[in-house]
Amino acid sequence: MPRFGMFPAAFGLFDRGSTLKPFEYLAPDTVDEAVAILTDNAPDARLLAGGTDYLVELKHASEVPKVVVDVSGISEFKGIELTDKGLRFGSGVTHTEIMESDLVAEHALAMQEAALTIGAVQTRNLGTLGGNLVTCVPSVDSGPVLIALDAAVTITGSKGIRIMPLLDFFVGPRKTALEPDELLVDIVIPKEMLGRGCSFRKFGLRKGQALALVNTCASIDLDAGKLADVRIALGAVAPTVIRAVKAEKLLNGKAPSDDLFAEAGDMAATEAKPINDFRASAGYRLDLIRTGTKRVLAEALERAPR
Ligand SMILES: Cc1cc2nc3c(=O)[nH]c(=O)nc-3n(C[C@H](O)[C@H](O)[C@H](O)COP(=O)(O)OP(=O)(O)OC[C@H]3O[C@@H](n4cnc5c(N)ncnc54)[C@H](O)[C@@H]3O)c2cc1C
């Protein structure tokens, strides 16, 4: 039986004379209950996990949904584990849990590098991986590592379960492949990607509490000393996270060198379409792509098993 209530004043949504309309608050304990609630109420229902994105949105929204569904108590959304498919993150895993996980440190260290750059301690304690991906801003910090490691997402809804590459899940700025009656259940890095050389760098205007001007990630394999299956993912340089496929092609099959990595950085910059805004010019962002790509490739190489 889902927990429920009205007017969740505990969220602090009614301060400063807000005229926010009331909504129903439901807190299901299982995925099945959550799907049933969404099926009955979509599209007039929204999910809430850690609330670090959604409560900010709700506070300033002119319209509120009929039902807010708090998924933070759903046990299927919790935990980081090794399965026969790979490293599984429940969608409700927090950034702090990622940072503190021995499994992540051993198999996908760059995930911890990315988690560490997200907001401040309080944001990381509440904010979840699933919420980060579903909000789907171009600067999403956990996206590039997961794409460089070929992660897949599991989605469930009234029509059943779907599994898709994270790259396809990101449809546009703040738009994912989720239907209104669907939930993100988990994210899996396939087992053949675990332990490969991988590195993440984020460039912001400050070292902490800053959105990415550019974030970069590379993962590589080595085959008889040559680069193999290189994956480069770039964030904040296009409507969604992109792979720099021309740069990857340039690298595959070649012996690694600083000059080659610099060339790949130049190539990656030609594949991005960064914007000019009050944080940085497009030209500065292109420079960051060149530098960041070169650095993550060099670090991924250092970490690649030989
Ligand atoms: C001060 C501050 C600093 C921040 N800094 C960064 C930063 O540096 N980098 C960065 O990437 N982000 C940053 N964020 C954004 C935010 O913290 C992250 O995106 C966070 O991971 C969101 O997770 P959440 O659990 O709080 O999501 P919520 O706010 O609960 O939800 C976010 C969205 O996801 C949906 N949702 C949640 N769970 C599910 C699910 N299981 N299935 C389907 N939909 C779901 C919600 O409906 C909502 O649309 C910052 C936020 C704040 C407030």
The ligand as an SDF file (V2000), in Angstrom:
LIG
                    3D

 53 58  0  0  0  0  0  0  0  0999 V2000
   22.9180   23.0180   -5.9230 C   0  0  0  0  0  0  0  0  0  0  0  0
   22.8530   21.9920   -7.0210 C   0  0  0  0  0  0  0  0  0  0  0  0
   24.0080   21.6550   -7.7030 C   0  0  0  0  0  0  0  0  0  0  0  0
   23.9650   20.7010   -8.7310 C   0  0  0  0  0  0  0  0  0  0  0  0
   25.1290   20.4030   -9.3820 N   0  0  0  0  0  0  0  0  0  0  0  0
   25.1080   19.4900  -10.3870 C   0  0  0  0  0  0  0  0  0  0  0  0
   26.3200   19.1750  -11.0850 C   0  0  0  0  0  0  0  0  0  0  0  0
   27.4120   19.6950  -10.8160 O   0  0  0  0  0  0  0  0  0  0  0  0
   26.2520   18.2470  -12.0900 N   0  0  0  0  0  0  0  0  0  0  0  0
   25.0670   17.6350  -12.4370 C   0  0  0  0  0  0  0  0  0  0  0  0
   25.0790   16.7910  -13.3520 O   0  0  0  0  0  0  0  0  0  0  0  0
   23.9060   17.9090  -11.7710 N   0  0  0  0  0  0  0  0  0  0  0  0
   23.9000   18.8200  -10.7690 C   0  0  0  0  0  0  0  0  0  0  0  0
   22.7320   19.1340  -10.1050 N   0  0  0  0  0  0  0  0  0  0  0  0
   21.4830   18.4970  -10.5190 C   0  0  0  0  0  0  0  0  0  0  0  0
   20.9750   17.3360   -9.6300 C   0  0  0  0  0  0  0  0  0  0  0  0
   21.5110   17.3690   -8.3480 O   0  0  0  0  0  0  0  0  0  0  0  0
   21.2480   15.9750  -10.2440 C   0  0  0  0  0  0  0  0  0  0  0  0
   20.7220   15.9340  -11.5570 O   0  0  0  0  0  0  0  0  0  0  0  0
   20.6230   14.8580   -9.3840 C   0  0  0  0  0  0  0  0  0  0  0  0
   21.3250   13.6810   -9.6660 O   0  0  0  0  0  0  0  0  0  0  0  0
   19.1490   14.6470   -9.6300 C   0  0  0  0  0  0  0  0  0  0  0  0
   18.7280   13.5000   -8.8890 O   0  0  0  0  0  0  0  0  0  0  0  0
   17.4700   13.5500   -7.9170 P   0  0  0  0  0  0  0  0  0  0  0  0
   17.3500   12.2090   -7.3260 O   0  0  0  0  0  0  0  0  0  0  0  0
   17.5800   14.7010   -6.9750 O   0  0  0  0  0  0  0  0  0  0  0  0
   16.3140   13.8010   -8.9770 O   0  0  0  0  0  0  0  0  0  0  0  0
   14.8720   14.4400   -8.7680 P   0  0  0  0  0  0  0  0  0  0  0  0
   15.0080   15.9120   -8.6080 O   0  0  0  0  0  0  0  0  0  0  0  0
   14.1080   13.7190   -7.7360 O   0  0  0  0  0  0  0  0  0  0  0  0
   14.2510   14.1100  -10.1960 O   0  0  0  0  0  0  0  0  0  0  0  0
   14.8270   14.6350  -11.3640 C   0  0  0  0  0  0  0  0  0  0  0  0
   13.9870   14.1910  -12.5660 C   0  0  0  0  0  0  0  0  0  0  0  0
   14.0980   12.7820  -12.7330 O   0  0  0  0  0  0  0  0  0  0  0  0
   12.8140   12.1750  -12.6790 C   0  0  0  0  0  0  0  0  0  0  0  0
   13.0380   10.8820  -12.0470 N   0  0  0  0  0  0  0  0  0  0  0  0
   13.6780   10.6470  -10.8740 C   0  0  0  0  0  0  0  0  0  0  0  0
   13.7820    9.3290  -10.6660 N   0  0  0  0  0  0  0  0  0  0  0  0
   13.2090    8.7160  -11.7360 C   0  0  0  0  0  0  0  0  0  0  0  0
   13.0370    7.3450  -12.1240 C   0  0  0  0  0  0  0  0  0  0  0  0
   13.4600    6.3330  -11.3640 N   0  0  0  0  0  0  0  0  0  0  0  0
   12.4020    7.0920  -13.2840 N   0  0  0  0  0  0  0  0  0  0  0  0
   11.9900    8.0920  -14.0820 C   0  0  0  0  0  0  0  0  0  0  0  0
   12.1310    9.3950  -13.7680 N   0  0  0  0  0  0  0  0  0  0  0  0
   12.7370    9.7020  -12.6070 C   0  0  0  0  0  0  0  0  0  0  0  0
   11.9270   13.1570  -11.9460 C   0  0  0  0  0  0  0  0  0  0  0  0
   10.5830   13.0210  -12.3090 O   0  0  0  0  0  0  0  0  0  0  0  0
   12.5050   14.4740  -12.4150 C   0  0  0  0  0  0  0  0  0  0  0  0
   11.9960   14.7940  -13.6860 O   0  0  0  0  0  0  0  0  0  0  0  0
   22.7320   20.0850   -9.0730 C   0  0  0  0  0  0  0  0  0  0  0  0
   21.5790   20.4130   -8.3620 C   0  0  0  0  0  0  0  0  0  0  0  0
   21.6230   21.3480   -7.3620 C   0  0  0  0  0  0  0  0  0  0  0  0
   20.3540   21.6960   -6.6210 C   0  0  0  0  0  0  0  0  0  0  0  0
  1  2  1  0
  2  3  1  0
  2 52  2  0
  3  4  2  0
  4  5  1  0
  4 50  1  0
  5  6  2  0
  6  7  1  0
  6 13  1  0
  7  8  2  0
  7  9  1  0
  9 10  1  0
 10 11  2  0
 10 12  1  0
 12 13  2  0
 13 14  1  0
 14 15  1  0
 14 50  1  0
 15 16  1  0
 16 17  1  0
 16 18  1  0
 18 19  1  0
 18 20  1  0
 20 21  1  0
 20 22  1  0
 22 23  1  0
 23 24  1  0
 24 25  2  0
 24 26  1  0
 24 27  1  0
 27 28  1  0
 28 29  2  0
 28 30  1  0
 28 31  1  0
 31 32  1  0
 32 33  1  0
 33 34  1  0
 33 48  1  0
 34 35  1  0
 35 36  1  0
 35 46  1  0
 36 37  1  0
 36 45  1  0
 37 38  2  0
 38 39  1  0
 39 40  1  0
 39 45  2  0
 40 41  1  0
 40 42  2  0
 42 43  1  0
 43 44  2  0
 44 45  1  0
 46 47  1  0
 46 48  1  0
 48 49  1  0
 50 51  2  0
 51 52  1  0
 52 53  1  0
M  END
$$$$
